């Protein structure tokens, strides 16, 4: 996919996210990026796999759902905030997207398939060498209390792309919607102690309190995570256009790192996790450890 198209769609995404609570027209968006409305709409659909206004609609509904989940604001006020012109129109759109009414969701939030759009990016060609310089990776030990996690297992997946093929990527939006979550969603590599027969090493999930009594999403389960020490690795912030190289560089560092140099060893009964890679904070990965 040509870089020009990727740059164009990234500009559209940023403009839309910055103006999600004001009316947007195709003409206005195309003027902002200096292309024709027809070309703007066509390229956005080509890169993102859905129409520009479907993208905007789903993003607005997810943002509105977060406000309803976390506040007692009137439904009509939230509808107006996200450019719906009536209570009825907002309720119809919300019910179609999430299969329950906004008022019912506000009264009793349950895990929903939030729309979590990815940012358009161009991946380097296979075999292309990285020209990036080595960067710092910060290492620290933190204590994690006993807690639980809602997870969705796959069958054989050992990494993210296999997992998406087996399960799909929409489950991430469901985990993002869990009101009681004590951290953001994660991808996890489980030890044999945490796996169950005929299931994957790689799973996705979200941590919740030890006394969690909420709904468990369909095909998910609640597991116990014991009190532990976690060795955290964090790379430097990076430009999202260099996503693969930057993340790969930190992951290589982690794979080679010997925790014994600072008096720890990896816990064979534990797990490894990663947060969603985001350029502004750098790649973050954690591994359970035991003090020597």
Buried (B, 14 or more C-beta within 10 A) or exposed (E): EEEEBBBBBBBBBEBBEEBBEEEBEBEEBBEBBEBEBEEBBBBBBEBBEEEBBBBBBBBBBBBBBBBBBEEEEEBBEBBBBBBBEEBEEBBEBBBEBBEEBBEBBBEEBBBBBBBBBEBBBBEEEEEEEEEEEEBEBEBEBEEBEEBBBBBBBBEEBEEEEBBBEBBEBEBBBBBBBBEBBBEEBBBBBBBEEBBEEEBBBBBBBBBBBEEBEBEBBEEBBEBEBEEBBBBBBBBBEBEBBBBBBBBBBBBEBBEEBEBEEBEBEBBEEBBBBBBBBBBEBBBBBBBBBBEE
